[in-house]
């Protein structure tokens, strides 16, 4: 029962983060679940099954609000699904206990990427996004397939798709609303392939239905709260908090597995300094207007 409570809270926290920032469901839930004793394959399968349900709902919402560029979705979904198959195959083929430290290191990389993203000025949603299909949505497409494949691999391993793909699209010039809408829509296909591959590899017996239901319940309960909180909570503060959370959880996992508990608090101190620096850096270096909190969900995935 205690484990189900932890899983419920993991789904709640991950959905709250994802709903408020448009990012972080996979890394946040995977980081928390790594400490529950579940195998890496069971964690990834659980997270991806939950992402299929939540992602499908998000995709419908983005479609209704015309936040999707179908060409971008196609260019992401196919290589992303191939990458998810690769990541899930690797995850199901190696020893789970030996893989946990590697996954923690990978999640630390996701944390660093998130922290770096929110230490920079955040783009506001453009006012001129209501354009005809293919007009004003053009961006530099070079490297999209490679990044989508890499995102699929990390999604198959730890459920991390958005932190890899969406920043790339934003940096290439795609409008934020189309970046997050297209990435969330393509993520459904990626999560289906990842969860299906893992189920075929490890079998349904390796999956605890109660764990999946607990995560889904937590996610569904957090969704309306996130929709309410997005109007009041600052995007940068939430982003820095997510990066710090991922650092703390995975540092604990690494130091415990390596028997380096004495160094844990030193690492925590470094994380606190890094988070403070990320929070104040834009204000010190670049004059920046406060972003419209109603568009926080479109800032980054």
Secondary structure, DSSP 8 states (H G I E B T S, - for coil): -HHHHHHHHHHHHHHHHHHHHS--HHHHHHHHHHTTT--HHHHHHHHHHHHHHHHHHHHHHHHHTT---HHHHHHHHHHHHHHHHHHHHHHHHS-HHHHHHHHHHHHHHHHHHHHHHHTS------TT----TTSS-----TTHHHHHHHHHHHHHHHS--HHHHHHHHHHTT--HHHHHHHHHHHHHHHHHHHHHHHHHHH-GGGS-HHHHHHHHHHHHHHHHHHHHHTTTS-HHHHHHHHHHHHHHHHHHHHHHHHT-HHHHHHHHHHHHHHHHHHHHHHHHHS------GGGGGGT--
